Amino acid sequence: MGNHRQWAGNIGLFVALGTAGCGADHGRDPNPGPVTPGSVTEAKSELGRGAPDAAPDSVTARVAGDTTFALELFRKVGEGAAAHQNLLFSPYSISVALGMLYAGTAGTTKTEMQKVLHFEQPDEEVASAFNTLEQALASRGANATGTKGQPFRLASANALWGQSSAEFLDTYLDVLAVNYGAGVNLVDFLRNPEGARVTINHWVSDKTEEKIPELLPENSIGPDTAFVLTNAVYFNAAWATQFEKQATEAGTFTLADGSAVELPLMHGGLSTRYAEGGGWKATELPYSGGEVSMLLVLPDAGTFDAFQSGLDPAKFAGIGAALAASSSVPVVVTLPKFEVRTPLSLVDALKALGMPTAFMPGADLSGINGGHELYIGGVIHQAFAKVDEEGTEAAAATAVIGVGSSAPQNPPPVPKQFDVRQPFLFGIRDNATGALLFLGQITDPRG
């Protein structure tokens, strides 16, 4: 089985839901009480988190790969009936959680994940790039403001939850500690799966300031769960130029099916980047501090479905390049207030994208515990965002479940009109790295 580390006779933890074919009974209490949140024992690798020392080119490559995966996943989960529904997810959160899983894979399982997640770099560079990127994001927002008079927040946290009687390889736990800052939380999936579920949900709720209160639904954890790997992201920032509340008024928004509804529309003007291309307009709304911004992409009327299905990495990069090449100009923005929450099971989408082996008995997760009995039983994600005149609050969490078996010119230019009264796409991205923290579409701002 290789070298394992044990703490107090027990070890186990992984942000993913997993089972290990633990059998039917094993003395399990038929009526266990819930685990009190906060009662979990945490153990850590002997190694501390590493310095953010990945080369800039390595981080750039990691962001490019994550963005490609984000767009492929966006199209896949938005197929069919979902094309006309509100949608939001955090590509960053999903990539980090699956990156932690990837560190323990081998064989075909690893090859498929490498292709789907676009992990073209050597393993140590993938992990190091994530470490550097996460610590860079944590540094954002010094002296910036959030909503409701609070400070700017952009935080990401990782954890491994493991069966207290299980063993994991030292090498795997060291990768998690050094590159993801993840310790091992010891829980008892075998005798108290519901208590473990409550505990993990409490951790996620705490890390997302209660915006993701229940990531893991009932019955998602069972006695055969071996580990759960979790990532949680929270973002709260005021606009650099806020919308005046008195300027918000009822207006018409055209839904994807062509029908019209009345809802509150925010109005405001600012100096920012603006670009147009074949069938689209785009602009960005900076947040306080100028380090993070919201990207808004407005397809031409009546073309939303075709645009969404055709939004590939090249097209997305073209939009970003057009904005980057533009100078700040006066832009008048009309944007609906909206609140969106999307719970997703990503198993079918990830299989369809090309990584089915990880979800089948026989998957090779031997880098986690040295054995071959583990496979992934679920990948659960949930994202939330609220956008109003003041700014944006957004949060997301992912669980991977493993189982066993410029200045105005003279004369000043005419302000560009960015009038969002029809389905649109939006993203929240880190300006320095281009990391796509959130990606979504709004087809009906009423929710």
Secondary structure, DSSP 8 states (H G I E B T S, - for coil): ---EE-BTTBB---SSEEE----S-TT--SS-----TT--EEE--SS--------HHHHHHHHHHHHHHHHHHHHHHTSGGGGGS-EEE-HHHHHHHHHHHHTT--HHHHHHHHHHHT--S-HHHHHHHHHHHHHHHHTTTTT-B-GGG-B-EEEEEEEEEEETBB-EEHHHHHHHHHHH---EEEE-TTT-HHHHHHHHHHHHHHHTTTSSS-SS-TTSS-TTEEEEEEEEEEEEEEBSS---GGG-EEEEEE-TTS-EEEEEEEEEEEEE-EEEETTEEEEEEEBTTSSEEEEEEEE-TT-HHHHHHT--HHHHHHHHHHHHHS--EEEEEEEE-EEEEEEEE-HHHHHHHT--GGGSTT---HHHHSSS--EEEEEEEEEEEEE-SSEEEEEEEEEEEEE------SS----EEEE--S-EEEEEEETTT--EEEEEEES-TT-
